[in-house]
Amino acid sequence: MSIIINMYTKYKILTISIAFITAGLVLQSCHHGDDSQEKDTRFRVTDSLINSLLIDTVKEASALSQITLTGSIAPDENKMVKVFPMVSGVAQDVHVQLGDIVQKGQTLAIMRSAEMAGFTKDYITSEADIRNTKRIMESTQDLYKSGLASQKDLEQAQSDYQKAVAEGKRAGAVISINKSNANGYQVKTPLSGYVVEKNLTNNTQVRADNSQNLFTIADLSTVYVLVNVYESDISKIQTGDPVKITTLSYPDKTFEGKIDRIDNMLDPDNKVMHARIKINNPGNLLKPGMFANVLIKAKSGEDLPEVSSQALVFDNDKNYVIVVDGKAKVHIQQIEIAKTVEDRAYIKKGLKPGDRVIASRQVYLYESLKD
């Protein structure tokens, strides 16, 4: 009986042992299955993913540097006129004020002038002399043909007529230059634009030999920005460099232009070089005297790899890019940036011309690859 019990006990133990071993194998098999499944779900870069992303090729270019200067708006001197009086007199009626828009030929002011009265008298007299000398010349010609006048008399009559015609042309030219009407001498503008300077009021006595102009008219469709370039920046700029300008009056609007002129001498007082920037002025928004911030993109003389700044990833105070190094193969590359100008980054270390970098969804790729 005991023998039977012992055999039963051994059989039971053996059965339990086999069950544990089987369970262990099953668990181990499950564990390997989980590992296999985990490996299958890891992040992979596929051809289709690469094809859906923007790729930027690193280029070698002359690096740009940004120079920030300040300046002021000034009229284009080639589209600006100063109006001086041609005669003396007293201002009677000033029609315009500072800042007004005027059209070519518009009357700016009226002056009472004794000189204009003299010019008018000379013109009327010259017209009368022309008529009189012409009649005498024609009469002398008839007498000469009849033998009643000499050759000398005819030549003298012809000479008097020619002198009268010449004097009439001179008097007419004076009148045409110095416009006048029944009210007096008219000060007119020879250019359409803005009144940017006004030195005349009613009842002002004006002298023709005065060096002070009465008005300044400027066409503001194009204007200048006058800037001072520090000595350390002179070698970095040249005529034709593109420029962007902002003003306090229009902080959200950017005006573009080019350096039009750079002086060849330093200002002895401020030790700066004067430069001039010409820009279009749509809508005549920019007015003379406005303060301007000037951003100049100049060549730095360095040849550095260049890439879009959109391709950069910044992490833990360092910059990275995702480099495509083969078909469906990418890797994280740490870089050092020499400078960034607008949307372009110039690389000091880490990239070379011809490298291809991811320029879209690069942060997502970076986070997936660094794990």
ABEGO torsion letter per residue (X at the ends): XAAAAAAAAAAAAAAAAAAAAAAAAAAAAAAAAAAAAAAAABBBBBAAAAAABBBBBBBBBBBBBBBBBBBBBBBBAAABBBBBBABBEBBABBABBBGBBBBBGBBABBBBBAAAAAAAAAAAAAAAAAAAAAAAAAAAAAAAAAGABBAAAAAAAAAAAAAAAAAAAAAAAAAAABBBBAAEBBBBBABBEBBABBABBBGBBBBAABABBABBBBBAABBBBBBBBBAAAAAABBBGBBBBBBBAABAABBBBBBBABBBABBBAAAGBBBBBBBBBBBGGABBBGBBBBBBBBBBAGBBBBBBBAAABBBBGGBBBBBBBAEBGBBBBBBBBBABBBEABBBBABGBBBGBBBBABGAAAAAAAAAX
